[in-house]
């Protein structure tokens, strides 16, 4: 499922504010052998989403989204990514040095998106 333009723009705007912090967390997870596949969960509502560890709240940066951090292994353990889909997920997973993997947990629009860390890269695509 693709995200509608309003959700994508809102998410993009918020990630502009905190993407450098998210990039550091991703690098730490990989370097510390937590996971080769960090996933950042974006939640706009107040829902109690039992996945990942809270990372950034709206109030931290005066943004719209809350972000948690997780990884592929937890998504498999919680059956969000089926064991039969792990290989497909890994093939689709973009270079974590250049892109953050974001799972948008928006009612009616749950989806994985890859957002570049380099703000100028988006202009080239």
Buried (B, 14 or more C-beta within 10 A) or exposed (E): EEBEEEBBEBBBEBBEBBBEBBBEBBEEBBEEEBBEBBBBBBBBEEEEBEBBEEBBEBEBBEBEBBBBBBBBBBBBEEEBBEEEEBEEBEEEBEEBEEBBBBBBBBEEBEBBBBBBBEEEEEEEE
